[in-house]
Amino acid sequence: MTGQISLKEAERKAFRTKTDDGLWDVLLGCFFLMFPIAIYLSPSLGDFWSSMVFLPFWGLVLLTILLVRKYVVTPRVGMVKFGQRRKTRLMKFVVLMVVINAIALVLGIVAAMTFGIVPGQLYSIFLGLILLIGFSAAAYFLDLPRLYVYGLLLWISPIVGEWLWSQGYVSHHGFPLTFGVTSGIMIITGLVIFIRLLRDNPLPHEETPSEGAGNG
């Protein structure tokens, strides 16, 4: 029994070492930058294109992350193969994310059809709740507790932003402020974790002969 627990714990640590490099935090932060920036692009580009314009940016960030993981992270932490339990856990996570995104899509369509009829605060509550559920599920299945914090931040960001806007303190429903801060926290956290990984896992070097080696 102890050996089985130790094996599970070892696999858990290996999984976190392999996947918890901070780069996905950076990607998430870059994704949610759309909320504070797209609002300023909407008057000139429209609601649709003010969001679609971010696709090349996200693609570039994702490509950079994949290359960095391949050529910078993997040489330091190595390759890891996971057991059936971990694979099943990840599959459940993928299925759950598909369901959550489908629900979010339906709610988005409903919100667009009822825009101006339903109070904006209600939209914010639903948006925050979906983000909270999604990130909480990710935290549980991926063994990354800080995703709970991200979920809480994303939950309160639209609610706080809507309240600040209703009080006349900020413009654009407060999204530039609240989501800007949340995105910044994600990006900075990811960079700190990545830098720490580089520090704690230097590249392995081949042993070099000492200067005096071979001298008789």
N, C-alpha and C positions, 0 to 999 in steps of 0.2 A: 504494500500500500504506500509506504513512504517513497519507494522507488518510483511508483507511478506518479505521485504528486510532484516529485523532483523533476521527472521527465516533462510533465506538463508545464511546470514553472520554467524549466530550461527552454522549452519551445516558445513560451510566452516572451521570455527575455530576448530570444533570438529574433522573434517576429518584430518586437519593438525596436531592437537595434537596427534591423534591416529596413524597416519602414518609417521609423520616427526620426527622420533627418531634418525636419522643419521645412522642407521644400513645398510640401502640400499646404502648409500654413500660408506660405507666400502666395501660392496659387489661389487659395481661398480669399486671401486679402485682396488680391488683384481682381478677382471676380466681383467681390462686393464693392469695389471702387466704382462699378457701374452706377450704383444707386446715388452717390453724391455728385457724379459728373454728368450722367445722362440727362439729368433735369435741366442743365444749362444748355445742352445741345438740342433738346426737344423743340424749342421755338423755331430753329432754323432747319432741322432735319426731320422733324416729326417724331412721334412717340416710337414708331417701329424702327426707323433707321438710327435713332439716337441710341438704341440698344444694340442693333446689329453691327454698328461700327466697331464695337468692342471685340467682335469675333476674331479678327486678325491679331489683335493685341493678346487675347487669351491663347490663341494658337502659338504665338511666338513665345509667350511665357511657358506654356506646356512643353514645347519643343526644347527650350533651354533647360527646363527641369529634367526632362528625360535624358538629355546629353550629360548634364552634371551628375545625375545619379549613375549613369553608365561609366563615365570616365573619371569621376572624382569620388563618389560615395562607394561604389562597389569594390574598387581596388582596396579600400580601407576596411570595409566590414565583411567582404566576401559574399558568396552566394549561399542562400539558405533554402532548403526544401522543407515544406511543412507537411504535417500529417493530415489524415482524413478529417480529424476533428476541426482543425483550423480551416481546412478547405470548406467544410460544411458550414462553419460559422460565417465565413466570408460570402458564401453563396446566399445564405439567409439575409445577410446585410444587403447584397445587391438586389434581391427580390424586394426587400422592404423599401429600398430607395426608389425602385421603379414605381411601387405603389404610391409612395409619398409624393413623388413628382407628378404622377397621374392625377392625384387629388389636387395638387397645387395648380396644375394646368386647368382642370375643371373650374376650380374656384376663381382662377384668373379670368376665364371666359365669362363666368357669372358676374364678376366684379366689373368687367368692361361693359356688359349689357345693362348693368344697373347703376352705372356711374352717375353720380349726382342725385340718386334716389336714396341710397344707403349712406349713412354718415361715414365720413372718412375714418373716424376712430375705430369703427367696426372692421374696416378693411385692415387697419393696422394690427388689430388684435389677432385676426385670422392669419395674416402674414407672419407675425411674430410667433404664433403658436405652431405653424407648420415648420418654421425654421428651428424652433426649440425641439420639436419631436424628431426632426431629421438629424440634428446634431447630437441629440441624446442617444439615438440609436447607433450612430457612428461611434460615439464614445464607448458604448457598451460592447459592440461587436469588434471594434478595432483595439480595445484596451488602451485608449488614449483619453485619460480623465480631463485633460484641458479642453476637449471638445464640448464638455458640459458647460464650461465657462463661455465658450464661443456661442453656444446655443442660447445661453441666458442673455448675453450681450445683443445677439441678433433678435431675441424676443422683445427686449425692452427698447431697442433702437427705434423702430417705427412708432411705438406707443409714446415714448418720450418726445420724439420728433413731432408727432401730431399734436401733443399737448403744448409744446413750446410754440408751435405755429399758431394754434388756436388762441394763445395768450398774446400773440403779436411780437414774440421775442425773436423769431427767426423767420426766414422765407422758405418757400419750397417744401412745406410740411416738415421742416427740420432735417430732411434726409442728408443734405450736405454735411451737417454737423455730426449727427449721431452715427450715420453709417461711415462717415469719414474717419471718426475716432475709432470705431470698431475695426474697420479695414486696416488702419494703422497699427492697432494692437496685434492683429494677426500677422501682418508682414514683419513687424519688429520681433515678435516672438519667434517666428520661423527663422529669421536671420540669426538670432541669438542661439537657437538650438543647432542650426547648421554650423555656425562658427565653433561651437563647443564640440560638435562631432569631429570636425577637422582637427581640433586641438587634442582631443582624447584618442584619436585613431590616426596617427601619422602613417604615411605610406611606408610599407616594409622596404628596407634597403638591403641589398646584398652586402655581405661582409667584404670589406676591402682589406687587403693585406697591409700590415703596418709598414711604416717607412723603412724600418730596419730589416724587414723580412727578406731572407735570401742572401743577406750579406754575411760572408764568412768571417 
